Amino acid sequence: MIAFLKGTLAGKTTTTAYIEVSGVGYAVGMSQASLSKLPEAGSAVEVHTYLQVRDDGLSLFGFLSLEEKALFERLISVSGVGPKVALAALSSFTPSGLVSAISAQDVAAVQRIPGVGKKTASRIILELKGSLDQGLAGLFDESEAAPVQAESLKGAHEALLSMGFTAAEADLALKGSPEGADEGRLLQYALKRLGA
């Protein structure tokens, strides 16, 4: 829904950047590594974003690189890993360092992430190692359009879940969706198929 924000940095805390875009202030959760690289308040900034839609509200997360954003999305796809742990991982490692630790199946290294025990570290490695064997390049599909399409599909899927549909219903409703469609069109397509 919100792919990026381009505006003025109004301020930041240890976990959040406040970005003003056309008079609207956005609270954007970011890794400590990214927050430390932001300029001073009042400076122009541009961050890639991920919007999490849940029953209890919306949360916006920001990233200075597409690699960081793609890795965040991979991490939160692992069962038991939420945005807080994913941001802690990106605060503890560079994207390439984390990919290397996962590819090398280094449980001890992944365990250094705050809030991650041996069981969760093993699960992260088990679920992500195959897709990250190519390093950072493994975060993206071959074509340029594929990551954007995948992101739109994921956003539409999450929106359907937040509306009370089951994962199976959402998968079925989005099957055969038009290529290159944005999240809004995908949602319309799915709702029409669901008869909603």
Protein Blocks (a to p, Z undefined) as FASTA:
>chain_A
ZZbdcdddfbdcfkbccddeehiacdddddfklmmmpccehiacdddddddddfkbccdd
ddfbfklmmmmmmmmmpghiafklmmmmmmmpcfklmmmmmmnopaklmmmpghiafklm
mmmmmmmmmmmmnommlmpcfblmlmmmmmmmmmmmmmmmmnopafklmmmmmgopaehi
afklmmmmmmmmnoZZ
